């Protein structure tokens, strides 16, 4: 059984790059912003982030400015407190680009993205730092026609688009809770 989720860390840049490259290569849960959504374990931080990112990317109201701001704030809350301002801006930019790409794709009438994974596993932990592996992480980008039929699709591995040479996502413990980090 595969779980659906979404992208990650320097991912904002990777997702933007993914959509830019995809465009060139081919002729709810949103009520209220959580300021900090640290988790009790490194795995829970990554898993929660992926789940919320997937919900954000699949939101039917993502073209709404307020909806994007709520999601950007929520997703940034998964990152260490010292990184949130930058992450919030990056997520907002990514969501604006994503909403535009889904509504005005290069081919077809709509594009959708799903990121899936089987589970997350702790690769390593050293004090307040940890590395979490997204097992079987992949993305599937589909272009649909007016009837909702798939015209074209592209799939790939998450580590490819995220540029994670370590094979995992860095997580940091701050005040007893675990957050994703760029470091």
Protein Blocks (a to p, Z undefined) as FASTA:
>chain_A
ZZdddddfklmmmmmmmmmmmmmmmggjlgopafblcdfbfklmmmmmmmmmmmmmmpmk
lmpmklmmmmmmmmmmmpcfklmmmmmmmmmmmmmmmmmmmmmcfbhjbdcdddddfbdc
dfbdehjaccdddehiacddddddfkopafbdcdddfklmnopanopacdddeehiacdd
fZZ
